[in-house]
């Protein structure tokens, strides 16, 4: 599903598939040292996702909920946001829509 350059990656997926899915979205040319925003309200899941992406060579910015995700979007030139759909304070889908509207140039997939 694509909306204003947003791509939904449905869970569940295996941890080793995460970096591959992210590379597919970013493309190989844009993947080197890209910053990924991980918005997840479960601390263990957020930690696992962040570690997998860090080990794959991405810089990671973490957020605990949708509001924090929007606050952290300007940090580190985020190329991609990975959000749980059911985040607290502001749901992941609503936060993703707001993130996409704040990105100067978005791509559709």
DSSP file (Angstrom, degrees, kcal/mol; ACC not computed):
  #  RESIDUE AA STRUCTURE BP1 BP2  ACC     N-H-->O    O-->H-N    N-H-->O    O-->H-N    TCO  KAPPA ALPHA  PHI   PSI    X-CA   Y-CA   Z-CA
    1    1 A X              0   0    0      0, 0.0     7,-1.0     0, 0.0     2,-0.4   0.000 360.0 360.0 360.0 133.9    0.0    0.0    0.0
    2    2 A X  E     +A    7   0A   0      5,-0.2     2,-0.3   106,-0.1     5,-0.2  -0.977 360.0 165.6-126.0 130.6    1.4    3.4   -0.9
    3    3 A X  E >  S-A    6   0A   0      3,-0.8     3,-1.8    -2,-0.4    97,-0.1  -0.925  77.0 -23.7-144.1 116.9    0.3    6.8    0.3
    4    4 A X  T 3  S-     0   0    0     -2,-0.3   103,-0.1     1,-0.3     3,-0.1   0.870 130.4 -44.4  49.1  43.6    2.4    9.9   -0.2
    5    5 A X  T 3  S+     0   0    0      1,-0.3   102,-0.3   101,-0.2    -1,-0.3   0.494 106.1 137.4  85.1   2.2    5.5    7.8   -0.6
    6    6 A X  E <   -A    3   0A   0     -3,-1.8    -3,-0.8   100,-0.1     2,-0.4  -0.603  35.0-164.0 -85.2 143.6    4.7    5.6    2.4
    7    7 A X  E     -A    2   0A   0     -2,-0.3     2,-0.6    -5,-0.2    -5,-0.2  -0.996   9.4-146.1-126.0 128.7    5.3    1.8    2.2
    8    8 A X        -     0   0    0     -7,-1.0     2,-0.6    -2,-0.4    74,-0.0  -0.841   7.8-165.0 -96.3 127.1    3.7   -0.6    4.7
    9    9 A X        -     0   0    0     -2,-0.6     2,-0.2     4,-0.0     4,-0.1  -0.950  21.2-138.6-107.4 113.6    5.8   -3.6    5.5
   10   10 A X        -     0   0    0     -2,-0.6     2,-0.2     2,-0.1    -2,-0.0  -0.513  24.8-107.0 -79.4 138.0    3.5   -6.1    7.2
   11   11 A X  S    S+     0   0    0     -2,-0.2     2,-0.1     2,-0.0     3,-0.0  -0.630  82.0  67.5 -90.3 159.6    4.6   -8.1   10.3
   12   12 A X        +     0   0    0     -2,-0.2     2,-0.3     1,-0.1    -2,-0.1   0.503  63.0 143.5 -86.4 152.8    5.4  -10.7   11.1
   13   13 A X        -     0   0    0     -2,-0.1     2,-0.1    -4,-0.1     5,-0.1  -0.964  54.2 -94.9-142.1 157.7    8.7  -11.2    9.3
   14   14 A X    >>  -     0   0    0     -2,-0.3     3,-2.0     1,-0.1     4,-0.7  -0.465  33.8-119.1 -73.7 145.5   11.8  -12.9   10.4
   15   15 A X  H >> S+     0   0    0      1,-0.3     3,-1.1     2,-0.2     4,-0.6   0.865 114.0  56.3 -52.6 -39.2   14.5  -10.7   11.9
   16   16 A X  H 34 S+     0   0    0      1,-0.3     4,-0.5     2,-0.2    -1,-0.3   0.665 102.4  57.8 -71.1 -12.6   17.0  -11.5    9.2
   17   17 A X  H <> S+     0   0    0     -3,-2.0     4,-2.5     1,-0.1    -1,-0.3   0.652  87.2  79.1 -86.2 -16.4   14.5  -10.4    6.6
   18   18 A X  H <X S+     0   0    0     -3,-1.1     4,-2.5    -4,-0.7     5,-0.2   0.944  93.0  44.9 -60.6 -52.9   14.2   -6.9    8.0
   19   19 A X  H  X S+     0   0    0     -4,-0.6     4,-2.4     1,-0.2    -1,-0.2   0.877 113.7  52.2 -60.5 -37.2   17.4   -5.4    6.6
   20   20 A X  H  > S+     0   0    0     -4,-0.5     4,-2.0     2,-0.2    -1,-0.2   0.919 109.9  48.0 -64.3 -43.8   16.6   -7.0    3.2
   21   21 A X  H  X S+     0   0    0     -4,-2.5     4,-1.8     2,-0.2    -2,-0.2   0.899 111.9  49.9 -63.8 -40.6   13.1   -5.4    3.2
   22   22 A X  H  X S+     0   0    0     -4,-2.5     4,-2.8     1,-0.2     5,-0.3   0.916 109.4  51.0 -65.8 -42.6   14.6   -2.0    4.2
   23   23 A X  H  X S+     0   0    0     -4,-2.4     4,-2.7     1,-0.2    -1,-0.2   0.874 107.4  54.6 -61.5 -36.9   17.2   -2.2    1.4
   24   24 A X  H  < S+     0   0    0     -4,-2.0    -1,-0.2     2,-0.2    -2,-0.2   0.902 112.3  43.4 -62.3 -40.4   14.4   -3.1   -1.1
   25   25 A X  H  < S+     0   0    0     -4,-1.8    -2,-0.2     1,-0.2    -1,-0.2   0.930 122.3  36.7 -71.2 -46.2   12.5    0.1   -0.1
   26   26 A X  H  < S-     0   0    0     -4,-2.8     4,-0.4    -5,-0.1    -2,-0.2   0.785 106.2-130.8 -77.2 -27.6   15.5    2.4    0.0
   27   27 A X    >X  -     0   0    0     -4,-2.7     4,-0.7    -5,-0.3     3,-0.6   0.147  28.7 -85.2  82.6 149.6   17.3    0.9   -3.0
   28   28 A X  H >> S+     0   0    0      1,-0.2     3,-0.9     2,-0.2     4,-0.6   0.870 126.9  55.8 -59.2 -39.3   20.9   -0.1   -2.9
   29   29 A X  H 34 S+     0   0    0      1,-0.2     3,-0.3     2,-0.1    -1,-0.2   0.840 113.5  40.3 -65.8 -32.2   22.2    3.4   -3.8
   30   30 A X  H <4 S+     0   0    0     -3,-0.6    -1,-0.2    -4,-0.4    -2,-0.2   0.435  98.7  78.0 -95.1   1.1   20.3    5.0   -0.9
   31   31 A X  H X<  +     0   0    0     -3,-0.9     3,-1.6    -4,-0.7     2,-0.3   0.756  59.9 108.0 -85.8 -24.8   21.0    2.4    1.7
   32   32 A X  T 3< S-     0   0    0     -4,-0.6    26,-0.1     1,-0.3    25,-0.1  -0.381 106.0 -22.9 -63.4 117.7   24.6    3.2    2.7
   33   33 A X  T 3  S+     0   0    0     24,-0.5    -1,-0.3    -2,-0.3    25,-0.1   0.749  92.7 164.4  54.4  30.5   24.6    4.7    6.2
   34   34 A X    <   -     0   0    0     -3,-1.6    25,-2.3     1,-0.1     2,-0.5  -0.409  38.0-119.4 -71.4 153.4   21.0    5.8    5.9
   35   35 A X  E     -bc  59  78B   0     42,-0.6    44,-2.7    23,-0.2    45,-1.3  -0.849  26.5-164.7 -97.6 130.6   19.1    6.8    9.0
   36   36 A X  E     -bc  60  80B   0     23,-2.9    25,-2.3    -2,-0.5     2,-0.6  -0.961  12.3-143.1-116.2 129.4   16.1    4.8    9.9
   37   37 A X  E     -bc  61  81B   0     43,-2.9    45,-3.9    -2,-0.5     2,-0.7  -0.826  14.0-161.3 -89.5 122.0   13.5    6.0   12.5
   38   38 A X  E     -bc  62  82B   0     23,-3.0    25,-2.5    -2,-0.6     2,-0.7  -0.922   7.7-175.0-107.6 110.6   12.2    3.0   14.5
   39   39 A X  E     +bc  63  83B   0     43,-3.0    45,-2.1    -2,-0.7     2,-0.3  -0.917  23.1 142.4-109.4 109.7    8.9    3.9   16.3
   40   40 A X        -     0   0    0     23,-2.2     6,-0.1    -2,-0.7    23,-0.1  -0.977  41.5-153.8-150.9 129.0    7.8    1.0   18.5
   41   41 A X  S    S+     0   0    0     -2,-0.3     2,-0.7     1,-0.0    23,-0.1   0.571  78.3  83.4 -85.9  -7.8    6.1    1.2   21.9
   42   42 A X  S  > S-     0   0    0      1,-0.2     4,-2.9     2,-0.0     5,-0.3  -0.858  70.4-152.4 -94.0 112.6    7.4   -2.2   23.1
   43   43 A X  H  > S+     0   0    0     -2,-0.7     4,-2.4     1,-0.2     5,-0.2   0.883  92.9  48.6 -54.0 -44.2   11.0   -1.7   24.5
   44   44 A X  H  > S+     0   0    0      2,-0.2     4,-2.2     1,-0.2    -1,-0.2   0.917 114.7  45.0 -64.6 -39.6   12.2   -5.2   23.7
   45   45 A X  H  > S+     0   0    0      2,-0.2     4,-2.8     1,-0.2     5,-0.2   0.923 113.2  50.9 -67.7 -43.0   10.8   -5.1   20.1
   46   46 A X  H  X S+     0   0    0     -4,-2.9     4,-2.4     1,-0.2    -2,-0.2   0.902 111.2  49.0 -59.4 -42.1   12.3   -1.6   19.6
   47   47 A X  H  X S+     0   0    0     -4,-2.4     4,-2.6    -5,-0.3    -1,-0.2   0.924 112.0  47.6 -64.7 -45.3   15.7   -2.8   20.8
   48   48 A X  H  X S+     0   0    0     -4,-2.2     4,-2.5     2,-0.2     5,-0.2   0.941 113.4  47.5 -62.3 -48.0   15.7   -5.9   18.6
   49   49 A X  H  X S+     0   0    0     -4,-2.8     4,-2.4     1,-0.2     5,-0.2   0.926 113.4  48.7 -59.1 -44.8   14.7   -3.8   15.5
   50   50 A X  H  X S+     0   0    0     -4,-2.4     4,-2.7    -5,-0.2    -1,-0.2   0.908 111.5  49.0 -62.6 -43.1   17.3   -1.2   16.3
   51   51 A X  H  X S+     0   0    0     -4,-2.6     4,-2.7     2,-0.2    -1,-0.2   0.916 111.0  50.0 -64.0 -43.5   20.1   -3.8   16.8
   52   52 A X  H  X S+     0   0    0     -4,-2.5     4,-1.2     1,-0.2    -2,-0.2   0.936 114.9  43.5 -60.3 -46.6   19.2   -5.6   13.5
   53   53 A X  H  <>S+     0   0    0     -4,-2.4     5,-2.4    -5,-0.2    -2,-0.2   0.895 113.4  51.0 -68.6 -39.5   19.3   -2.3   11.5
   54   54 A X  H ><5S+     0   0    0     -4,-2.7     3,-1.7     1,-0.2    -2,-0.2   0.925 109.5  50.7 -61.7 -44.6   22.4   -1.1   13.3
   55   55 A X  H 3<5S+     0   0    0     -4,-2.7    -1,-0.2     1,-0.3    -2,-0.2   0.777 105.4  57.7 -64.2 -26.0   24.2   -4.3   12.5
   56   56 A X  T 3<5S-     0   0    0     -4,-1.2    -1,-0.3    -5,-0.2    -2,-0.2   0.440 128.3 -97.2 -84.6   0.3   23.1   -4.0    8.8
   57   57 A X  T < 5S+     0   0    0     -3,-1.7   -24,-0.5     1,-0.3     2,-0.3   0.531  80.4 130.5 101.3   7.2   24.9   -0.6    8.7
   58   58 A X      < -     0   0    0     -5,-2.4     2,-0.3   -25,-0.1    -1,-0.3  -0.661  56.8-126.5 -92.6 148.9   22.0    1.8    9.3
   59   59 A X  E     -b   35   0B   0    -25,-2.3   -23,-2.9    -2,-0.3     2,-0.4  -0.746  33.5-149.8 -83.1 143.4   22.0    4.7   11.7
   60   60 A X  E     -b   36   0B   0     -2,-0.3     2,-0.4   -25,-0.2   -23,-0.2  -0.964  19.6-169.9-125.7 133.7   19.0    4.4   14.0
   61   61 A X  E     -b   37   0B   0    -25,-2.3   -23,-3.0    -2,-0.4     2,-0.3  -0.985  22.2-148.5-114.6 129.6   16.8    6.9   15.7
   62   62 A X  E     -b   38   0B   0     -2,-0.4     2,-0.3   -25,-0.2   -23,-0.2  -0.764  15.9-176.9-105.5 146.3   14.3    5.5   18.2
   63   63 A X  E     -b   39   0B   0    -25,-2.5   -23,-2.2    -2,-0.3     3,-0.1  -0.994  20.3-153.2-137.5 143.9   10.9    6.7   19.3
   64   64 A X  S    S+     0   0    0     -2,-0.3    24,-0.4   -25,-0.2     2,-0.3   0.669  78.8   0.4 -88.8 -18.9    8.5    5.2   21.9
   65   65 A X  S  > S-     0   0    0     22,-0.1     4,-2.1   -25,-0.1    24,-0.1  -0.921  84.6 -85.0-157.5 179.0    5.3    6.5   20.3
   66   66 A X  H  > S+     0   0    0     22,-1.4     4,-1.9    24,-0.7     5,-0.1   0.860 121.9  52.0 -65.0 -37.2    3.9    8.5   17.4
   67   67 A X  H  > S+     0   0    0     21,-0.4     4,-1.9     1,-0.2    -1,-0.2   0.938 111.5  46.6 -64.9 -46.6    4.4   11.9   19.0
   68   68 A X  H  > S+     0   0    0      1,-0.2     4,-2.1     2,-0.2    -1,-0.2   0.859 108.1  58.1 -64.0 -34.5    8.0   11.2   19.7
   69   69 A X  H  X S+     0   0    0     -4,-2.1     4,-0.9     1,-0.2    -1,-0.2   0.928 107.2  46.7 -60.3 -44.8    8.5    9.9   16.2
   70   70 A X  H  < S+     0   0    0     -4,-1.9     4,-0.4     1,-0.2     3,-0.4   0.880 111.6  51.5 -64.9 -37.4    7.3   13.2   14.8
   71   71 A X  H  < S+     0   0    0     -4,-1.9     3,-0.4     1,-0.2    -1,-0.2   0.850 114.2  43.5 -66.1 -34.3    9.6   15.1   17.2
   72   72 A X  H >< S+     0   0    0     -4,-2.1     3,-1.5     1,-0.2    -1,-0.2   0.531  85.7  95.4 -91.1  -6.9   12.6   13.0   16.1
   73   73 A X  T 3<>S+     0   0    0     -4,-0.9     5,-0.9    -3,-0.4    -1,-0.2   0.882  82.4  52.6 -53.7 -43.1   11.9   13.1   12.4
   74   74 A X  T > 5S+     0   0    0     -4,-0.4     3,-1.0    -3,-0.4    -1,-0.3   0.717  88.1 104.0 -68.1 -16.7   14.3   16.0   11.8
   75   75 A X  T < 5S-     0   0    0     -3,-1.5     3,-0.4     1,-0.2   -14,-0.1  -0.455  95.2 -10.4 -68.2 129.4   17.1   14.2   13.6
   76   76 A X  T 3 5S-     0   0    0     -2,-0.2    -1,-0.2     1,-0.2   -41,-0.2   0.662 110.5 -78.1  64.5  21.9   19.8   12.8   11.4
   77   77 A X  T < 5 -     0   0    0     -3,-1.0   -42,-0.6     1,-0.2    -1,-0.2   0.966  58.7-140.0  53.4  63.3   18.1   13.2    8.0
   78   78 A X  E   < -c   35   0B   0     -5,-0.9   -42,-0.2    -3,-0.4    -1,-0.2  -0.346  24.0-176.1 -59.9 125.3   15.8   10.2    8.4
   79   79 A X  E    S+     0   0B   0    -44,-2.7     2,-0.3     1,-0.3   -43,-0.2   0.716  70.3  15.0 -92.4 -27.0   15.5    8.3    5.1
   80   80 A X  E     -c   36   0B   0    -45,-1.3   -43,-2.9     2,-0.0     2,-0.5  -0.995  61.9-149.6-152.1 140.5   12.9    5.8    6.3
   81   81 A X  E     -c   37   0B   0     -2,-0.3     2,-0.6   -45,-0.2   -43,-0.2  -0.965   6.5-163.0-114.7 127.6   10.5    5.4    9.3
   82   82 A X  E     +c   38   0B   0    -45,-3.9   -43,-3.0    -2,-0.5     2,-0.4  -0.939  23.6 177.0-108.9 110.1    9.6    2.0   10.5
   83   83 A X  E     -c   39   0B   0     -2,-0.6     2,-0.3   -45,-0.2   -43,-0.2  -0.922  34.3-124.5-125.4 141.6    6.5    2.3   12.7
   84   84 A X    >   -     0   0    0    -45,-2.1     3,-0.8    -2,-0.4     8,-0.3  -0.623  26.0-134.6 -71.6 136.3    4.2    0.0   14.6
   85   85 A X  T 3  S+     0   0    0     -2,-0.3     8,-0.9     1,-0.3     7,-0.7   0.777  99.8  50.8 -66.6 -26.4    0.6    0.6   13.4
   86   86 A X  T 3  S+     0   0    0      5,-0.2    -1,-0.3     6,-0.2     5,-0.1  -0.276  76.5 156.6-110.9  47.6   -0.7    0.7   16.9
   87   87 A X    <   -     0   0    0     -3,-0.8   -22,-0.1    -2,-0.1     2,-0.1  -0.301  42.8-108.8 -67.6 155.3    1.6    3.2   18.7
   88   88 A X  S    S+     0   0    0    -24,-0.4     2,-3.3     1,-0.1   -22,-1.4  -0.342  93.0  14.2 -79.7 168.3    0.4    5.0   21.8
   89   89 A X  S    S+     0   0    0    -24,-0.1     2,-0.4   -23,-0.1    -1,-0.1  -0.244 140.1  21.4  61.2 -52.6   -0.4    8.7   21.9
   90   90 A X  S    S-     0   0    0     -2,-3.3   -24,-0.7     4,-0.0    -3,-0.1  -0.951  94.4-117.5-141.8 119.5   -0.5    9.0   18.1
   91   91 A X     >  -     0   0    0     -2,-0.4     4,-2.8     1,-0.1     5,-0.2  -0.109  22.7-116.4 -57.9 153.1   -1.1    5.8   16.1
   92   92 A X  H  > S+     0   0    0     -7,-0.7     4,-2.6    -8,-0.3    -7,-0.2   0.850 113.4  51.7 -60.8 -38.2    1.6    4.7   13.7
   93   93 A X  H  > S+     0   0    0     -8,-0.9     4,-2.1     2,-0.2    -1,-0.2   0.923 113.2  44.4 -67.2 -42.9   -0.5    5.1   10.6
   94   94 A X  H  > S+     0   0    0     -9,-0.2     4,-2.2     2,-0.2    -2,-0.2   0.912 114.9  49.2 -66.0 -41.4   -1.4    8.7   11.5
   95   95 A X  H  X S+     0   0    0     -4,-2.8     4,-2.7     1,-0.2    -2,-0.2   0.897 109.8  52.1 -63.4 -39.8    2.2    9.4   12.5
   96   96 A X  H  X S+     0   0    0     -4,-2.6     4,-2.8    -5,-0.2    -1,-0.2   0.906 108.7  50.4 -63.7 -41.4    3.4    7.9    9.2
   97   97 A X  H  X S+     0   0    0     -4,-2.1     4,-1.9     2,-0.2    -1,-0.2   0.925 112.9  46.1 -61.5 -43.9    1.0   10.2    7.2
   98   98 A X  H  X S+     0   0    0     -4,-2.2     4,-1.0     2,-0.2    -2,-0.2   0.895 112.6  50.7 -67.3 -38.8    2.2   13.2    9.1
   99   99 A X  H >X S+     0   0    0     -4,-2.7     3,-0.8     1,-0.2     4,-0.7   0.940 110.0  50.0 -61.0 -47.0    5.9   12.2    8.6
  100  100 A X  H >< S+     0   0    0     -4,-2.8     3,-0.7     1,-0.3    -1,-0.2   0.858 108.3  52.6 -62.1 -35.7    5.3   11.7    4.9
  101  101 A X  H 3< S+     0   0    0     -4,-1.9    -1,-0.3     1,-0.2    -2,-0.2   0.714 109.0  51.1 -74.1 -18.3    3.7   15.2    4.6
  102  102 A X  H << S+     0   0    0     -4,-1.0     2,-0.5    -3,-0.8    -1,-0.2   0.505  86.7  97.9 -93.8  -5.6    6.7   16.8    6.3
  103  103 A X    <<  -     0   0    0     -3,-0.7     3,-0.2    -4,-0.7    -4,-0.0  -0.725  69.7-143.9 -86.0 126.9    9.2   15.1    4.0
  104  104 A X  S    S+     0   0    0     -2,-0.5     2,-0.4     1,-0.2    -1,-0.1   0.843  87.1  21.0 -61.6 -34.9   10.3   17.5    1.2
  105  105 A X  S    S-     0   0    0     -3,-0.0     2,-0.3     2,-0.0    -1,-0.2  -0.935  74.7-177.0-138.9 113.0   10.6   14.9   -1.5
  106  106 A X        -     0   0    0     -2,-0.4     2,-0.4    -3,-0.2  -101,-0.2  -0.795  14.5-142.5-111.1 154.5    8.8   11.6   -1.1
  107  107 A X        -     0   0    0   -102,-0.3     2,-0.4    -2,-0.3    -2,-0.0  -0.865  10.7-138.4-111.4 146.3    9.0    8.6   -3.4
  108  108 A X              0   0    0     -2,-0.4  -101,-0.1     1,-0.1  -106,-0.1  -0.837 360.0 360.0-102.0 144.6    6.1    6.3   -4.3
  109  109 A X              0   0    0     -2,-0.4    -1,-0.1  -103,-0.3  -102,-0.1   0.334 360.0 360.0-119.9 360.0    6.6    2.5   -4.4
